[in-house]
Amino acid sequence: MTDTPVSPESPDSPGSPGLPDLATPHASPWFRAMPWIITTALIAATVWVLHELGCVWWCTGEQPFLWSGDVWSMHNSQHLVDHYSFTHVSHGLIFALLFAFIPPLRRQSFAWRLVPAVTIEAAWEILENTPLIINRYREATMALGYNGDSIGNSLGDIACFILGFAFATGLRWYWSVSLFLATEVILLLTIRDNLLLNVLMLLWPFDAVREWQSVGM
């Protein structure tokens, strides 16, 4: 594996397929703006779907704070950001790393790579707030009282994802991996949960792990 940035910003070679680089002089202003318009529309559509699913706009506890620091309280996943927001930064790191090894995506500008990335993240935010996943979280993980995210929290999650994706764009692959692992360790020590453990418990729950996590409740 070569020592190259995760997502090099190099223009296409002559005759190569794919969309032209947004930085090239021949790209029209409309074309330059198109990926940002699409990304904004995707986020707006996500908000509409979440509202149709019955998600609340903000925490029903009516606290105005943007940060919720207690993952075992009713405020978790209800404010703009919380400990789990860092797992969405990790989502962004992962997708930036994966996209760097997919030639059709690697050749595109950051803005165009962001479109499929946000599409996937937004789809997860919607799926995460369906009864199927909500009930799965309540049955299999430590989120016993989980009722889904607020719309504000979902928007915060998407913003954190974009932050991670953008941050990893100029990083070399080993820095992205190091940041991901550091985040996982810190979350494990502070809230007894992280992205990998969350996925594990969602797919293959272990009673011993759930009991260990519940000690902090």
C-alpha positions as CSV (number, residue, x, y, z in Angstrom):
1,M,0.0,0.0,0.0
2,T,1.6,3.3,-1.1
3,D,2.1,6.3,1.2
4,T,-0.5,8.5,-0.5
5,P,-3.4,10.7,0.9
6,V,-6.7,8.9,1.5
7,S,-8.4,10.9,-1.2
8,P,-6.0,12.6,-3.6
9,E,-7.4,15.7,-5.3
10,S,-5.8,15.1,-8.7
11,P,-7.7,15.9,-12.0
12,D,-8.6,13.1,-14.3
13,S,-6.1,12.0,-16.9
14,P,-6.9,12.8,-20.5
15,G,-9.6,10.5,-21.8
16,S,-10.4,8.9,-18.4
17,P,-14.1,8.3,-17.7
18,G,-16.0,10.1,-15.0
19,L,-17.1,13.6,-14.2
20,P,-14.7,16.5,-14.8
21,D,-12.9,18.0,-11.8
22,L,-14.9,20.9,-10.3
23,A,-11.7,22.9,-10.2
24,T,-11.1,22.8,-13.9
25,P,-11.8,26.1,-15.8
26,H,-14.3,24.6,-18.2
27,A,-16.6,23.5,-15.4
28,S,-19.7,25.8,-15.4
29,P,-20.9,27.5,-12.2
30,W,-24.0,25.3,-12.4
31,F,-21.9,22.1,-12.6
32,R,-19.7,23.3,-9.7
33,A,-22.8,23.9,-7.5
34,M,-24.6,20.7,-8.5
35,P,-23.1,18.3,-6.0
36,W,-23.7,20.8,-3.1
37,I,-27.3,21.2,-4.3
38,I,-27.8,17.4,-4.4
39,T,-26.3,17.0,-1.0
40,T,-28.5,19.7,0.5
41,A,-31.5,18.1,-1.2
42,L,-30.6,14.7,0.3
43,I,-30.4,16.2,3.8
44,A,-33.7,18.0,3.3
45,A,-35.4,14.8,2.1
46,T,-34.0,12.9,5.1
47,V,-35.5,15.5,7.5
48,W,-38.9,15.1,5.7
49,V,-38.7,11.3,6.0
50,L,-37.7,11.4,9.6
51,H,-40.6,13.7,10.4
52,E,-43.0,11.4,8.6
53,L,-41.6,8.5,10.7
54,G,-42.7,10.5,13.8
55,C,-39.3,11.6,15.0
56,V,-39.4,14.7,17.3
57,W,-37.5,17.8,16.4
58,W,-35.7,18.1,19.7
59,C,-35.5,16.4,23.1
60,T,-38.8,16.1,24.8
61,G,-37.1,17.2,28.0
62,E,-37.0,20.7,26.5
63,Q,-33.4,21.4,27.5
64,P,-31.8,23.8,25.1
65,F,-28.3,22.4,25.4
66,L,-26.6,21.3,22.2
67,W,-24.5,18.6,24.0
68,S,-25.8,15.7,26.0
69,G,-23.1,14.0,28.0
70,D,-25.1,11.2,29.7
71,V,-25.6,8.2,27.4
72,W,-27.8,6.5,30.0
73,S,-30.3,9.4,30.2
74,M,-33.4,10.3,28.3
75,H,-31.4,13.1,26.6
76,N,-29.1,10.7,24.7
77,S,-29.6,10.9,20.9
78,Q,-32.0,13.8,21.5
79,H,-29.7,16.8,21.4
80,L,-27.5,18.0,18.5
81,V,-24.4,16.1,19.6
82,D,-23.5,13.4,22.2
83,H,-20.8,10.7,22.7
84,Y,-22.2,8.7,19.8
85,S,-21.6,11.7,17.4
86,F,-18.0,10.6,17.4
87,T,-19.0,7.3,15.9
88,H,-20.4,9.2,13.0
89,V,-17.1,11.1,12.6
90,S,-15.7,7.5,12.3
91,H,-18.3,6.7,9.7
92,G,-16.8,9.6,7.6
93,L,-13.3,8.4,8.1
94,I,-14.2,4.9,7.0
95,F,-16.0,6.0,3.8
96,A,-13.2,8.4,2.9
97,L,-10.8,5.5,3.2
98,L,-13.0,3.1,1.2
99,F,-13.7,5.7,-1.5
100,A,-9.9,6.2,-1.9
101,F,-9.6,2.7,-3.2
102,I,-12.6,2.8,-5.6
103,P,-11.2,4.3,-8.9
104,P,-14.4,5.8,-10.2
105,L,-14.8,7.7,-7.0
106,R,-11.2,8.5,-6.4
107,R,-11.1,10.4,-9.6
108,Q,-13.9,12.8,-8.6
109,S,-13.7,16.0,-6.6
110,F,-14.5,16.0,-2.9
111,A,-17.9,17.5,-3.6
112,W,-19.0,14.7,-5.9
113,R,-17.6,12.0,-3.6
114,L,-19.6,13.5,-0.8
115,V,-22.9,12.8,-2.7
116,P,-22.8,9.0,-2.4
117,A,-21.3,9.2,1.0
118,V,-24.1,11.4,2.4
119,T,-26.7,9.2,0.6
120,I,-25.5,6.2,2.5
121,E,-25.2,8.0,5.8
122,A,-28.7,9.6,5.4
123,A,-30.1,6.2,4.5
124,W,-28.7,4.8,7.8
125,E,-30.2,7.7,9.8
126,I,-33.6,6.8,8.3
127,L,-33.2,3.1,8.9
128,E,-32.0,3.7,12.4
129,N,-35.3,5.4,13.2
130,T,-37.6,2.7,11.9
131,P,-39.4,0.5,14.4
132,L,-37.3,-2.5,13.3
133,I,-34.0,-1.0,14.3
134,I,-35.4,0.9,17.4
135,N,-36.8,-2.3,18.8
136,R,-33.5,-4.1,17.9
137,Y,-31.5,-1.6,19.9
138,R,-33.9,-1.9,22.9
139,E,-33.8,-5.7,22.9
140,A,-30.1,-6.3,22.1
141,T,-28.1,-3.4,23.4
142,M,-27.7,-1.2,26.5
143,A,-30.2,1.3,24.9
144,L,-33.1,0.0,26.8
145,G,-35.1,3.2,26.7
146,Y,-34.2,4.1,23.2
147,N,-37.0,5.6,21.2
148,G,-35.1,6.8,18.1
149,D,-33.1,10.0,17.4
150,S,-34.5,13.4,17.3
151,I,-34.3,15.2,14.0
152,G,-31.9,17.6,15.5
153,N,-29.6,14.7,16.5
154,S,-29.8,13.1,13.1
155,L,-28.8,16.3,11.5
156,G,-25.9,16.5,14.0
157,D,-24.9,13.0,13.1
158,I,-24.8,13.8,9.4
159,A,-22.8,16.9,10.1
160,C,-20.3,14.8,12.1
161,F,-20.1,12.3,9.3
162,I,-19.3,15.1,6.8
163,L,-16.7,16.5,9.2
164,G,-15.0,13.1,9.4
165,F,-15.2,12.6,5.6
166,A,-13.7,16.0,5.0
167,F,-11.0,15.6,7.6
168,A,-9.9,12.3,6.2
169,T,-9.8,13.5,2.6
170,G,-6.3,15.0,3.0
171,L,-5.0,12.5,5.5
172,R,-2.8,9.6,4.7
173,W,-4.5,6.3,5.3
174,Y,-2.6,5.4,8.5
175,W,-3.7,8.7,10.1
176,S,-7.3,7.9,9.4
177,V,-6.9,4.5,10.9
178,S,-5.1,5.8,13.9
179,L,-7.8,8.4,14.6
180,F,-10.5,5.8,14.2
181,L,-8.8,3.5,16.7
182,A,-8.1,6.3,19.2
183,T,-11.8,7.3,19.0
184,E,-12.9,3.7,19.6
185,V,-10.6,3.3,22.7
186,I,-11.7,6.6,24.2
187,L,-15.4,5.8,23.8
188,L,-14.9,2.4,25.2
189,L,-13.3,3.8,28.3
190,T,-15.8,6.6,28.8
191,I,-19.2,5.1,27.9
192,R,-18.4,1.4,27.5
193,D,-19.4,1.5,23.9
194,N,-18.1,2.4,20.5
195,L,-18.8,1.9,16.8
196,L,-17.5,-1.6,16.6
197,L,-19.1,-2.8,19.8
198,N,-22.4,-1.1,18.8
199,V,-22.4,-3.0,15.5
200,L,-21.5,-6.2,17.2
201,M,-24.3,-5.9,19.7
202,L,-26.8,-4.9,17.0
203,L,-26.0,-8.0,14.9
204,W,-24.8,-10.6,17.5
205,P,-25.7,-9.5,21.0
206,F,-23.8,-11.0,24.0
207,D,-25.5,-11.0,27.4
208,A,-22.1,-10.6,29.1
209,V,-21.3,-7.5,27.1
210,R,-24.7,-6.0,27.7
211,E,-24.4,-6.6,31.5
212,W,-21.0,-5.0,31.5
213,Q,-22.3,-2.0,29.7
214,S,-25.3,-1.7,32.0
215,V,-23.0,-1.1,35.0
216,G,-22.8,2.5,34.1
217,M,-26.6,3.0,34.1
